[in-house]
Amino acid sequence: MKNAKAISAFHALAQESRLDVFRLLIENSEEGLAAGQISEILDIPPTTMSFHLSQLRNSGLVNSEKKGRSVIYSINMKKVKKLSKFMTGKDLEKNDSLDTKYSK
């Protein structure tokens, strides 16, 4: 991973609401969540949530998939693992904490 891509990812997470979204999506990494669900759970207006989800998606940390009338957002684990390796110089093992539910 190049510095610019890591900076983009950290920039996306350097805002409280986006960090909350990221953590929520890690907790729900297997199934992902619809934008409306995320907005409701975090009590953030839908238009504001749309902006934050766009920033996370553009950074590559979050994937989005259209399902019916909803857009489902989920963590891009491949990108998260690359970012972790960039920071630590080590690969995340299959059983590391990011492959399981996020613990607060």
C-alpha positions as CSV (number, residue, x, y, z in Angstrom):
1,M,0.0,0.0,0.0
2,K,1.3,3.4,-0.9
3,N,1.3,6.4,1.5
4,A,-1.4,8.2,-0.4
5,K,-3.9,5.3,-0.1
6,A,-3.2,5.0,3.6
7,I,-3.7,8.7,4.1
8,S,-7.0,8.6,2.2
9,A,-8.2,5.7,4.5
10,F,-7.1,7.5,7.7
11,H,-8.7,10.8,6.5
12,A,-12.0,9.0,6.0
13,L,-11.8,7.7,9.6
14,A,-10.7,11.0,11.1
15,Q,-14.2,12.1,11.6
16,E,-16.4,11.0,14.5
17,S,-19.5,9.9,12.6
18,R,-17.5,8.0,10.0
19,L,-15.5,6.3,12.6
20,D,-18.8,5.3,14.3
21,V,-20.1,3.9,11.0
22,F,-16.9,2.0,10.4
23,R,-17.1,0.4,13.9
24,L,-20.7,-0.4,13.4
25,L,-20.0,-2.1,10.1
26,I,-17.2,-4.1,11.6
27,E,-19.7,-5.4,14.2
28,N,-22.0,-6.4,11.3
29,S,-19.3,-7.5,8.9
30,E,-20.9,-10.7,7.8
31,E,-24.2,-9.3,6.6
32,G,-23.6,-5.6,6.2
33,L,-26.3,-3.0,6.9
34,A,-28.6,-0.9,4.7
35,A,-27.9,2.9,4.7
36,G,-31.2,3.5,6.4
37,Q,-30.4,1.1,9.2
38,I,-27.0,2.8,9.8
39,S,-28.7,6.2,9.8
40,E,-31.3,5.0,12.3
41,I,-28.9,3.2,14.6
42,L,-26.5,6.1,14.8
43,D,-29.2,8.8,14.8
44,I,-27.7,10.6,11.9
45,P,-30.0,12.3,9.3
46,P,-30.1,10.3,6.0
47,T,-28.6,13.1,3.9
48,T,-25.6,13.4,6.3
49,M,-25.2,9.6,6.4
50,S,-25.1,9.5,2.6
51,F,-22.2,11.9,2.6
52,H,-20.3,9.9,5.3
53,L,-20.9,6.6,3.5
54,S,-19.7,8.1,0.3
55,Q,-16.5,9.2,1.9
56,L,-15.9,5.8,3.4
57,R,-16.7,4.1,0.1
58,N,-14.4,6.4,-1.8
59,S,-11.6,5.6,0.6
60,G,-12.0,1.9,-0.2
61,L,-12.7,0.9,3.4
62,V,-16.4,0.2,2.7
63,N,-18.2,-1.7,0.0
64,S,-21.7,-1.0,-1.2
65,E,-24.1,-3.3,-3.0
66,K,-27.6,-2.5,-4.4
67,K,-30.1,-5.1,-3.1
68,G,-33.6,-4.3,-4.3
69,R,-34.4,-0.7,-3.2
70,S,-31.6,-0.7,-0.5
71,V,-27.9,-0.1,-0.7
72,I,-26.1,-2.5,1.7
73,Y,-22.8,-1.3,3.1
74,S,-20.1,-3.6,4.5
75,I,-16.4,-3.5,5.4
76,N,-13.9,-4.1,2.7
77,M,-11.8,-6.5,4.8
78,K,-9.1,-6.8,2.1
79,K,-8.5,-3.0,2.3
80,V,-8.5,-3.1,6.2
81,K,-6.0,-5.9,6.2
82,K,-3.7,-4.0,3.7
83,L,-4.0,-0.9,5.9
84,S,-3.1,-3.0,9.0
85,K,-0.1,-4.5,7.2
86,F,1.0,-1.0,6.1
87,M,1.0,0.1,9.7
88,T,2.5,-2.9,11.4
89,G,4.5,-4.6,8.7
90,K,2.6,-7.8,9.5
91,D,-0.2,-9.7,7.9
92,L,-3.4,-10.1,9.9
93,E,-3.9,-13.8,10.6
94,K,-7.2,-15.4,9.7
95,N,-8.1,-15.6,13.4
96,D,-7.2,-12.0,14.3
97,S,-9.8,-9.7,15.8
98,L,-10.8,-8.0,12.5
99,D,-12.1,-11.3,11.2
100,T,-14.4,-11.6,14.2
101,K,-16.8,-9.1,15.7
102,Y,-15.4,-5.8,16.8
103,S,-15.0,-5.6,20.6
104,K,-15.4,-2.3,22.2
